[in-house]
């Protein structure tokens, strides 16, 4: 008989949602266990080596404003920083960093190691422990260990009944190099929750030493990097540039000639893929009039020659991948280190969730791709919400709620719960009706106060936030007290109407 260990919250899965959920639960005050099949894979970037972007950068900033860990890890690992949409207004600008995979993983694990009250356990969860009135009161591991908890957060990513597809070949797997979670998937199926299948894909990984970089366009980072975390001042790692190349008609001819061998087009996959991150097969079919598609050649690390060709994810056979990749400028003699693949997995209808991300099974919370979303940032934001609310429920506190009027997190939760999903959900600035107010640069002013009230924000960030707000308050007081006439304003080059009305400098700033 195995001894039962007791926790307030158990988090299943060590991906972006799981890491953020565990850290949030601990900050709220819950004794927490984070269970991962492999401790060394906690925080791994399964697909592209980047954090942030349009809409996604807003989510990272909001997670950071609530004292989350993704922004800090991204800044520690960032090897190229770019503010997307820099030429447009601040409401639609998105901070993004290209990250060193190894450094990012190390940063996440180091940040989790600092969380007092968090125990990390290596093992596979295969069953849920039934509690009173149909609730969940813990988990059971493959080796028979039982962990009791008042709340369980499930962040399974692509592991539930995960199947990896390369052409007409398929195998069970949660992602490349990891086994799928099959027994837990069968247990969840017995709960009567509405579920479905989704799919996502990844491109082949390339050996950067075999790329002809000369002659390719170069994309450097910004001269003045914008950090992901409000606590960061400057990049910590050496900065690098990315390369840019394009597919061409020969590439498209090879893809078209082999569509029947693609797992997606050959009828081997039933799950729906992300519309906004199409495979090369989808691009060739859906945009048949285009003669080329842009590819960003993204280094995966400072001490790693692997390159991620962003823009050519695929489920074609390995031999076809070899042919179409080598048809691309700069890649004529490239070596493929790992073939691209598609992965199909179970998800559960998020319209059945509560705003806390608790499922209809009391004590069981869902976060990340299990809710039908795609992307590291969407997963992290859900993880924070689920972890904070699981801890609040376990400790008998009020739930931590978000509104679409005050945050991108609230927009995402409302979209998922009110509309459900028919395809993997991705965050965009266009989803937020109040995006002129919900900027990435004011996420701390919008969210940190909420985090303080919920017990999510530690003393160090609280001091930084309070100092900043005090400075903003003092500046507003000075600007509000100083008034100027139209003549005075025009004398310094500020165009206003000569209506004789005096205006405060605070009013002038609103022009």
C-alpha positions as a printed NumPy array, in Angstrom:
array([[  0.   ,   0.   ,   0.   ],
       [  1.523,   3.305,  -1.097],
       [  1.498,   6.279,   1.252],
       [ -0.861,   9.036,   0.072],
       [  0.786,  12.472,  -0.114],
       [ -1.417,  15.505,   0.462],
       [ -1.399,  18.809,  -1.432],
       [ -3.77 ,  21.719,  -1.88 ],
       [ -3.297,  21.718,  -5.667],
       [ -1.874,  19.16 ,  -8.091],
       [ -0.852,  20.369, -11.574],
       [ -0.53 ,  17.757, -14.319],
       [  1.926,  18.673, -17.072],
       [  5.076,  20.799, -17.141],
       [  4.522,  22.786, -20.33 ],
       [  3.789,  26.508, -20.507],
       [  0.324,  26.161, -18.969],
       [  1.494,  23.782, -16.251],
       [  4.523,  25.851, -15.245],
       [  2.44 ,  28.998, -14.967],
       [ -0.376,  27.18 , -13.129],
       [  2.007,  25.74 , -10.538],
       [  3.745,  29.072,  -9.957],
       [  0.397,  30.896,  -9.624],
       [ -1.024,  28.349,  -7.18 ],
       [  2.045,  28.661,  -4.973],
       [  1.936,  32.472,  -5.03 ],
       [ -1.682,  32.386,  -3.855],
       [ -0.513,  30.242,  -0.942],
       [ -1.377,  26.665,  -1.905],
       [  0.933,  23.728,  -1.264],
       [  1.349,  22.508,  -4.818],
       [  2.691,  19.52 ,  -6.722],
       [  3.716,  19.783, -10.368],
       [  3.804,  16.379, -12.078],
       [  5.721,  15.911, -15.317],
       [  6.718,  12.755, -17.157],
       [ 10.25 ,  14.152, -17.318],
       [ 11.611,  16.845, -15.031],
       [ 14.241,  17.802, -17.585],
       [ 11.502,  18.627, -20.129],
       [  9.647,  21.143, -17.971],
       [  9.436,  24.41 , -19.894],
       [ 10.43 ,  22.897, -23.242],
       [  9.413,  24.902, -26.312],
       [  7.77 ,  22.159, -28.338],
       [  7.392,  24.115, -31.574],
       [  8.77 ,  27.523, -32.566],
       [ 11.56 ,  29.079, -30.475],
       [  9.805,  32.403, -29.822],
       [  7.607,  34.098, -27.241],
       [  5.17 ,  36.958, -27.836],
       [  3.947,  38.633, -31.012],
       [  0.718,  40.304, -32.076],
       [ -1.954,  39.688, -29.431],
       [  0.274,  37.062, -27.879],
       [  2.651,  39.727, -26.58 ],
       [ -0.291,  41.331, -24.781],
       [ -0.987,  38.032, -23.018],
       [  2.64 ,  37.664, -21.943],
       [  2.665,  41.199, -20.538],
       [ -0.568,  40.529, -18.6  ],
       [  0.799,  37.269, -17.212],
       [  3.93 ,  39.17 , -16.208],
       [  1.895,  41.95 , -14.587],
       [  0.299,  39.247, -12.422],
       [  3.813,  38.152, -11.374],
       [  3.932,  35.211, -13.776],
       [  7.153,  33.681, -15.042],
       [  6.918,  33.522, -18.857],
       [  8.071,  37.091, -19.518],
       [ 11.061,  36.792, -17.178],
       [ 12.127,  33.5  , -18.78 ],
       [ 11.727,  34.93 , -22.284],
       [ 13.89 ,  37.935, -21.432],
       [ 16.547,  35.701, -19.873],
       [ 16.643,  33.529, -23.013],
       [ 15.975,  36.153, -25.689],
       [ 18.503,  36.259, -28.53 ],
       [ 16.522,  38.675, -30.71 ],
       [ 13.89 ,  41.216, -29.626],
       [ 11.454,  42.91 , -31.985],
       [  8.411,  45.089, -31.387],
       [  5.977,  44.026, -34.112],
       [  3.798,  46.701, -35.747],
       [  6.181,  49.387, -34.509],
       [  4.955,  51.776, -37.226],
       [  1.349,  51.422, -36.071],
       [ -0.353,  52.629, -32.917],
       [  0.581,  51.246, -29.472],
       [ -2.7  ,  49.337, -29.187],
       [ -1.66 ,  46.85 , -31.871],
       [  2.071,  46.675, -31.209],
       [  3.305,  43.325, -29.954],
       [  6.619,  42.603, -28.184],
       [  8.286,  39.378, -29.345],
       [ 11.546,  37.612, -28.645],
       [ 13.391,  34.875, -30.452],
       [ 14.592,  32.585, -27.663],
       [ 17.412,  30.162, -27.088],
       [ 15.532,  26.926, -26.375],
       [ 18.044,  25.667, -23.821],
       [ 18.235,  28.983, -21.971],
       [ 14.444,  29.287, -21.88 ],
       [ 14.007,  25.809, -20.447],
       [ 16.697,  26.505, -17.846],
       [ 15.079,  29.82 , -16.921],
       [ 11.634,  28.27 , -16.394],
       [ 13.074,  25.491, -14.252],
       [ 15.109,  27.98 , -12.212],
       [ 12.07 ,  30.197, -11.623],
       [ 10.019,  27.196, -10.504],
       [ 12.81 ,  26.08 ,  -8.183],
       [ 12.44 ,  29.374,  -6.308],
       [  8.757,  28.788,  -5.568],
       [  8.492,  27.885,  -1.889],
       [  5.729,  25.349,  -1.388],
       [  6.134,  23.71 ,  -4.812],
       [  7.181,  20.064,  -5.156],
       [  8.079,  18.771,  -8.607],
       [  7.363,  15.07 ,  -9.134],
       [  8.465,  12.961, -12.096],
       [  5.825,  10.466, -13.171],
       [  2.857,   9.764, -15.4  ],
       [ -0.659,  10.46 , -14.147],
       [ -2.892,   7.567, -15.212],
       [ -6.004,   8.058, -13.08 ],
       [ -8.041,  10.579, -11.121],
       [ -9.14 ,   9.906,  -7.559],
       [-12.885,  10.222,  -7.096],
       [-14.088,  12.558,  -4.372],
       [-17.532,  13.161,  -2.873],
       [-20.461,  14.102,  -5.129],
       [-18.609,  13.306,  -8.343],
       [-15.669,  15.585,  -7.593],
       [-11.953,  14.939,  -8.095],
       [ -9.797,  14.69 ,  -4.985],
       [ -6.382,  13.753,  -6.359],
       [ -4.442,  11.682,  -8.875],
       [ -2.767,   8.309,  -9.202],
       [  0.583,   7.785, -10.927],
       [  1.728,   4.885, -13.066],
       [  3.81 ,   3.473, -10.202],
       [  0.776,   3.44 ,  -7.898],
       [  1.605,   6.61 ,  -5.967],
       [ -1.52 ,   8.509,  -4.96 ],
       [ -1.58 ,  12.261,  -4.379],
       [ -4.622,  13.815,  -2.751],
       [ -5.597,  17.422,  -3.479],
       [ -8.508,  19.787,  -3.111],
       [ -8.045,  20.817,  -6.761],
       [ -6.365,  19.33 ,  -9.829],
       [ -5.22 ,  21.386, -12.843],
       [ -4.855,  19.403, -16.071],
       [ -2.509,  20.913, -18.674],
       [ -2.043,  17.996, -21.051],
       [ -0.98 ,  19.926, -24.16 ],
       [ -0.925,  17.571, -27.164],
       [ -0.356,  14.459, -25.032],
       [ -3.93 ,  13.113, -24.657],
       [ -4.145,  10.262, -27.169],
       [ -1.464,  12.088, -29.155],
       [ -0.61 ,  10.628, -32.566],
       [  2.351,  11.864, -34.614],
       [  1.922,  11.767, -38.414],
       [  4.63 ,  11.868, -41.078],
       [  3.078,  11.03 , -44.436],
       [  1.209,   7.736, -44.165],
       [  3.287,   6.721, -41.138],
       [  1.923,   7.393, -37.673],
       [  2.878,   6.544, -34.12 ],
       [  1.7  ,   7.321, -30.622],
       [  3.429,  10.303, -29.024],
       [  2.8  ,  13.481, -27.059],
       [  5.436,  15.297, -29.127],
       [  8.746,  14.236, -30.673],
       [ 10.682,  12.307, -28.028],
       [  7.806,  11.954, -25.527],
       [  5.172,   9.258, -25.031],
       [  1.469,  10.061, -25.263],
       [ -0.892,  10.027, -22.283],
       [ -3.292,   7.225, -23.206],
       [ -4.588,   5.841, -19.917],
       [ -5.447,   9.311, -18.588],
       [ -7.19 ,  10.132, -21.88 ],
       [ -9.366,   7.031, -21.507],
       [-10.162,   8.01 , -17.908],
       [-11.22 ,  11.501, -18.986],
       [-13.384,  10.057, -21.749],
       [-15.361,   8.262, -19.049],
       [-16.287,  11.541, -17.354],
       [-18.857,  12.31 , -20.035],
       [-17.275,  15.622, -21.096],
       [-17.695,  16.66 , -24.732],
       [-14.401,  16.134, -26.525],
       [-12.967,  16.28 , -30.03 ],
       [ -9.736,  16.066, -31.997],
       [ -7.469,  18.888, -33.127],
       [ -4.121,  18.883, -34.867],
       [ -1.094,  21.072, -35.148],
       [  2.166,  20.762, -37.037],
       [  5.821,  21.649, -37.004],
       [  8.419,  22.118, -39.759],
       [ 11.569,  20.091, -40.308],
       [ 14.574,  21.238, -38.284],
       [ 17.638,  22.224, -40.316],
       [ 21.382,  22.131, -39.742],
       [ 22.428,  25.774, -39.857],
       [ 25.987,  24.821, -40.868],
       [ 24.615,  23.548, -44.198],
       [ 22.588,  26.681, -45.045],
       [ 24.018,  29.072, -47.657],
       [ 23.39 ,  32.229, -45.615],
       [ 25.167,  34.48 , -48.086],
       [ 22.677,  35.958, -50.52 ],
       [ 19.727,  35.581, -48.123],
       [ 17.981,  38.559, -46.59 ],
       [ 18.837,  39.233, -42.965],
       [ 16.404,  40.264, -40.237],
       [ 18.157,  41.846, -37.25 ],
       [ 16.568,  42.626, -33.925],
       [ 15.573,  46.116, -32.789],
       [ 18.316,  48.586, -31.907],
       [ 16.377,  49.44 , -28.741],
       [ 14.95 ,  46.105, -27.521],
       [ 11.536,  46.065, -25.835],
       [ 11.453,  43.507, -23.028],
       [  8.625,  41.077, -22.304],
       [  8.713,  41.61 , -18.528],
       [  8.157,  44.922, -16.762],
       [ 11.007,  43.926, -14.42 ],
       [ 13.611,  43.477, -17.18 ],
       [ 15.892,  46.286, -18.307],
       [ 17.965,  44.812, -21.138],
       [ 18.706,  41.522, -22.952],
       [ 20.821,  39.036, -20.996],
       [ 22.034,  36.892, -23.92 ],
       [ 24.017,  37.666, -27.055],
       [ 21.782,  38.968, -29.853],
       [ 21.607,  37.392, -33.329],
       [ 19.853,  37.933, -36.648],
       [ 17.462,  35.647, -38.509],
       [ 17.58 ,  34.815, -42.208],
       [ 14.734,  35.207, -44.69 ],
       [ 14.102,  33.103, -47.782],
       [ 11.049,  32.102, -49.837],
       [  9.408,  29.109, -51.408],
       [  9.096,  29.15 , -55.189],
       [  7.172,  27.495, -58.02 ],
       [  9.42 ,  24.436, -57.942],
       [  8.723,  24.05 , -54.231],
       [  4.994,  24.308, -54.857],
       [  5.144,  21.809, -57.739],
       [  6.815,  19.251, -55.463],
       [  4.192,  19.783, -52.758],
       [  1.3  ,  19.615, -55.236],
       [  2.63 ,  16.414, -56.785],
       [  2.698,  14.751, -53.362],
       [ -0.465,  16.068, -51.698],
       [ -1.907,  12.556, -51.625],
       [  1.052,  11.467, -49.484],
       [  0.441,  14.197, -46.903],
       [ -1.117,  12.922, -43.672],
       [ -3.635,  15.761, -43.781],
       [ -4.571,  15.539, -47.459],
       [ -4.203,  11.767, -47.592],
       [ -7.073,  11.33 , -45.145],
       [ -5.001,  10.079, -42.19 ],
       [ -5.958,  12.962, -39.86 ],
       [ -9.452,  13.845, -38.702],
       [ -8.538,  16.742, -36.402],
       [ -8.858,  20.373, -37.499],
       [ -5.647,  22.381, -37.763],
       [ -4.925,  26.048, -36.956],
       [ -6.168,  28.273, -39.776],
       [ -3.719,  31.043, -38.913],
       [ -0.619,  28.848, -38.925],
       [ -1.122,  26.793, -42.101],
       [  1.127,  23.998, -43.274],
       [  3.005,  24.301, -46.557],
       [  0.394,  21.952, -48.037],
       [ -2.394,  24.32 , -46.966],
       [ -0.543,  27.333, -48.341],
       [ -0.047,  25.733, -51.732],
       [ -3.707,  24.678, -51.951],
       [ -5.399,  27.699, -50.396],
       [ -3.185,  30.329, -52.005],
       [ -2.676,  28.701, -55.396],
       [ -2.101,  32.075, -57.077],
       [  0.973,  32.885, -54.966],
       [  4.349,  32.033, -56.43 ],
       [  6.206,  32.19 , -53.13 ],
       [  5.808,  32.225, -49.354],
       [  8.17 ,  33.843, -46.886],
       [ 10.252,  31.648, -44.558],
       [ 12.052,  32.949, -41.468],
       [ 15.181,  30.956, -40.652],
       [ 15.25 ,  31.195, -36.862],
       [ 18.298,  30.001, -34.872],
       [ 17.25 ,  27.753, -31.994],
       [ 20.156,  28.645, -29.736],
       [ 23.515,  30.354, -29.355],
       [ 25.342,  27.034, -28.92 ],
       [ 23.041,  25.039, -31.193],
       [ 23.316,  24.929, -34.983],
       [ 19.662,  23.872, -35.353],
       [ 17.497,  26.272, -37.371],
       [ 13.703,  26.461, -37.272],
       [ 12.294,  27.329, -40.751],
       [  9.178,  29.221, -39.687],
       [  6.559,  28.967, -42.427],
       [  6.878,  25.425, -43.806],
       [  5.268,  23.14 , -41.222],
       [  4.226,  19.878, -42.838],
       [  2.972,  16.32 , -42.546],
       [  4.492,  15.169, -45.853],
       [  6.79 ,  12.102, -45.919],
       [ 10.431,  12.665, -45.025],
       [ 11.651,  12.116, -48.594],
       [  9.259,  14.771, -49.93 ],
       [ 10.35 ,  17.166, -47.183],
       [ 13.938,  16.623, -48.305],
       [ 13.027,  17.484, -51.906],
       [ 10.901,  20.557, -51.294],
       [ 13.229,  22.03 , -48.662],
       [ 16.224,  21.697, -51.017],
       [ 14.286,  23.54 , -53.75 ],
       [ 14.4  ,  26.72 , -51.637],
       [ 17.072,  29.395, -52.07 ],
       [ 19.865,  28.98 , -49.546],
       [ 18.727,  25.475, -48.61 ],
       [ 19.913,  23.652, -51.739],
       [ 22.385,  21.518, -49.772],
       [ 20.801,  21.66 , -46.355],
       [ 20.729,  18.717, -43.96 ],
       [ 17.426,  17.981, -42.224],
       [ 18.082,  17.088, -38.583],
       [ 14.478,  16.159, -37.754],
       [ 11.549,  15.706, -40.108],
       [  8.503,  17.901, -39.674],
       [  5.325,  16.24 , -38.468],
       [  1.691,  16.803, -37.597],
       [  0.269,  15.774, -34.237],
       [ -3.359,  14.979, -33.499],
       [ -4.703,  15.045, -29.937],
       [ -7.82 ,  15.175, -27.74 ],
       [ -9.345,  18.428, -26.503],
       [-12.455,  19.194, -24.489],
       [-15.198,  21.681, -25.324],
       [-14.29 ,  24.877, -23.431],
       [-17.881,  26.145, -23.509],
       [-18.521,  23.782, -20.587],
       [-15.944,  25.554, -18.423],
       [-16.585,  28.098, -15.7  ],
       [-14.812,  31.504, -15.893],
       [-12.312,  30.083, -13.38 ],
       [-11.488,  27.295, -15.895],
       [-12.996,  24.716, -13.565],
       [-14.759,  21.982, -15.511],
       [-18.176,  20.536, -14.776],
       [-16.315,  18.03 , -12.604],
       [-15.824,  19.799,  -9.292],
       [-12.172,  20.297,  -8.418],
       [-10.902,  19.607, -11.953],
       [ -9.501,  22.6  , -13.871],
       [ -8.352,  22.642, -17.519],
       [ -5.717,  24.929, -19.069],
       [ -3.935,  25.154, -22.416],
       [ -4.411,  23.107, -25.563],
       [ -6.838,  20.784, -23.793],
       [ -9.248,  23.758, -24.089],
       [ -8.808,  24.01 , -27.854],
       [ -6.233,  26.799, -27.967],
       [ -2.885,  26.958, -29.723],
       [  0.256,  28.81 , -28.711],
       [  2.586,  29.087, -25.743],
       [  1.186,  32.438, -24.655],
       [ -2.474,  31.39 , -24.673],
       [ -1.483,  28.314, -22.649],
       [  0.485,  30.311, -20.082],
       [ -2.36 ,  32.774, -19.544],
       [ -4.851,  29.957, -19.019],
       [ -2.414,  28.218, -16.702],
       [ -2.188,  31.294, -14.511],
       [ -5.996,  31.591, -14.365],
       [ -6.51 ,  27.894, -13.599],
       [ -3.689,  27.734, -11.056],
       [ -4.816,  30.845,  -9.202],
       [ -8.414,  29.689,  -9.078],
       [ -7.546,  26.124,  -8.118],
       [ -5.568,  27.545,  -5.195],
       [ -8.383,  29.944,  -4.286],
       [-10.895,  27.081,  -4.306],
       [ -8.603,  24.86 ,  -2.212],
       [ -8.052,  27.611,   0.35 ],
       [-11.677,  28.734,   0.472],
       [-11.036,  32.139,  -1.096],
       [-12.943,  34.18 ,  -3.664],
       [-12.306,  33.292,  -7.324],
       [ -9.96 ,  35.365,  -9.483],
       [-12.065,  36.619, -12.4  ],
       [-11.187,  38.451, -15.611],
       [-13.351,  40.538, -17.937],
       [-12.94 ,  41.182, -21.64 ],
       [-13.235,  44.896, -20.79 ],
       [-10.043,  44.868, -18.722],
       [ -7.7  ,  42.301, -20.278],
       [ -6.781,  40.094, -23.208],
       [ -6.925,  37.219, -20.729],
       [-10.586,  38.11 , -20.197],
       [-11.182,  38.295, -23.952],
       [ -9.747,  34.819, -24.452],
       [-11.686,  33.262, -21.564],
       [-14.948,  34.836, -22.701],
       [-14.393,  33.72 , -26.304],
       [-13.667,  30.135, -25.266],
       [-16.519,  29.811, -22.789],
       [-19.209,  31.68 , -24.716],
       [-18.378,  30.43 , -28.217],
       [-16.42 ,  27.21 , -27.856],
       [-13.98 ,  26.295, -30.632],
       [-14.218,  24.686, -34.057],
       [-10.479,  25.125, -34.733],
       [ -7.437,  25.859, -32.564],
       [ -7.967,  29.283, -30.961],
       [ -5.3  ,  31.921, -31.351],
       [ -5.22 ,  35.4  , -29.831],
       [ -5.317,  38.482, -32.088],
       [ -5.668,  42.16 , -31.241],
       [ -8.786,  42.203, -33.448],
       [-10.579,  40.001, -30.913],
       [-10.482,  42.759, -28.279],
       [-13.2  ,  45.412, -28.639],
       [-11.409,  47.651, -26.125],
       [ -7.928,  47.236, -27.609],
       [ -7.248,  51.001, -27.614],
       [ -7.248,  50.733, -23.827],
       [ -5.855,  47.198, -23.497],
       [ -2.328,  47.966, -24.647],
       [  0.725,  45.836, -23.992],
       [  2.54 ,  48.836, -22.497],
       [ -0.064,  49.442, -19.784],
       [ -0.691,  45.834, -18.755],
       [  0.806,  46.422, -15.316],
       [ -1.416,  49.439, -14.705],
       [ -4.455,  47.341, -15.637],
       [ -3.579,  44.018, -14.008],
       [ -1.124,  44.283, -11.128],
       [ -3.704,  45.785,  -8.768],
       [ -5.981,  42.824,  -9.472],
       [ -3.06 ,  40.501,  -8.813],
       [ -2.301,  42.184,  -5.506],
       [ -5.905,  41.77 ,  -4.383],
       [ -5.821,  38.083,  -5.331],
       [ -2.529,  37.413,  -3.549],
       [ -0.781,  36.663,  -6.857],
       [  1.844,  39.399,  -6.682],
       [  4.931,  39.109,  -4.509],
       [  6.576,  41.875,  -2.515],
       [  9.362,  42.635,  -5.013],
       [  7.016,  43.245,  -7.94 ],
       [  4.548,  45.036,  -5.667],
       [  7.235,  47.531,  -4.66 ],
       [  8.252,  48.12 ,  -8.301],
       [  4.604,  48.618,  -9.271],
       [  3.784,  50.924,  -6.354],
       [  6.877,  53.055,  -7.035],
       [  5.892,  53.37 , -10.7  ],
       [  2.295,  54.283,  -9.899],
       [  3.486,  56.888,  -7.391],
       [  5.669,  58.488, -10.076],
       [  2.796,  58.431, -12.576],
       [  0.48 ,  59.975,  -9.975],
       [  2.973,  62.744,  -9.197],
       [  3.482,  63.49 , -12.898],
       [ -0.279,  63.609, -13.486],
       [ -0.675,  66.03 , -10.585],
       [  1.975,  68.369, -12.018],
       [  0.533,  68.193, -15.538],
       [ -2.999,  68.721, -14.247],
       [ -2.044,  71.777, -12.232],
       [ -0.092,  73.57 , -14.988],
       [ -2.357,  75.432, -17.414],
       [ -1.411,  77.189, -20.649],
       [ -3.115,  79.551, -23.035],
       [ -3.425,  78.767, -26.772],
       [ -0.743,  81.394, -27.439],
       [  1.72 ,  79.743, -25.035],
       [  1.111,  76.324, -26.554],
       [  1.478,  77.546, -30.135],
       [  4.702,  79.31 , -29.185],
       [  6.298,  75.922, -28.474],
       [  4.872,  74.273, -31.575],
       [  1.697,  72.684, -30.154],
       [ -1.173,  73.314, -32.533],
       [ -4.419,  74.212, -30.737],
       [ -7.423,  76.326, -31.57 ],
       [ -7.152,  80.042, -30.763],
       [-10.335,  79.897, -28.725],
       [ -8.894,  81.654, -25.707],
       [ -9.46 ,  78.648, -23.443],
       [ -6.677,  77.68 , -21.089],
       [ -5.839,  74.002, -20.925],
       [ -3.934,  71.856, -18.491],
       [ -0.921,  69.984, -19.846],
       [ -2.803,  66.782, -19.037],
       [ -5.563,  67.886, -21.419],
       [ -2.957,  68.77 , -24.036],
       [ -1.533,  65.249, -23.872],
       [ -4.98 ,  63.903, -24.79 ],
       [ -4.943,  65.733, -28.155]])
